Amino acid sequence: MHDGWIPYKALECQHALCNQHHLRELTYLHEEQGQAWAGDMIELLSHANHLDNRNCADDKTPRYASVKYQPSS
């Protein structure tokens, strides 16, 4: 897992991007560039993280397909 720094792509392995870095980039797009969709994505990712943490704490396997997400207006 990494932050998407281009040289990492040269490594022969599976890659995953860090969600904290996604949130920082989305925050920039939302606050500095006025991209409203980025605020919705921040809310969605934060909600998914909360549900995952809650399910893990309850020793449950997450059932993402059954979750109905409603963004706030």
Secondary structure, DSSP 8 states (H G I E B T S, - for coil): -B---GGGGGSSS---B-HHHHHHHHHHHHHTT--HHHHHHHHHHHHHHHHHHHHHHTT----GGG-------
